[in-house]
Amino acid sequence: MCVEPSEPVRRVPVRACPQAEVVAGPVGEARIEAQADLAPLSHVRSRR
């Protein structure tokens, strides 16, 4: 699964892993259907 607000950046995982669930929008607002035992997050930042 991939959560990415930027449309151009979402193209990368879609091409690399077409079966992955790619969700548009911020992590805090994402509604993800996939289930995982472990889901590491990276590049998460707060906009203040």
N, C-alpha and C positions, 0 to 999 in steps of 0.2 A: 504494500500500500504506500501511497505517496500523497502527502498533503502539501500543496504548493499554490500560493495565491497568484503567482506570475504565469500567465498563459504561455509566453515563450519558453520559460523554464520547464513547464509541464510537458512540453513536446519531447524532451530528452527521455524521461522514464517510459513514456508511451511507446517510443520507438524501440527502446532497449528491452522492455518487458511488457509486450502488449496485453498479457493476461492480468497484469497488476491493476488494482483499483487506484485511480488517480483522482484526487478530490481537490476541487478549486476552493480557495479561501484560506483564512487563518486557522491554525491548529485548534485554537480555543473554540471555534465555531463549527468545526468539521463534524459531519455525521458519517461515520464509517461503517459499512456493512460487513467488511472482512473481520475475521477473528484471528488473533495471534496469541501465542504463549509469551512472546517477547516482541516488543515493538520499540526499538531505540529511536530516539529523536535527536536531531542535530539542527544547528542553525536557528534555534528558537530565540527570538528576542522580543522585548517589550517595547511598544511604542508609547512613550510618555510625552 
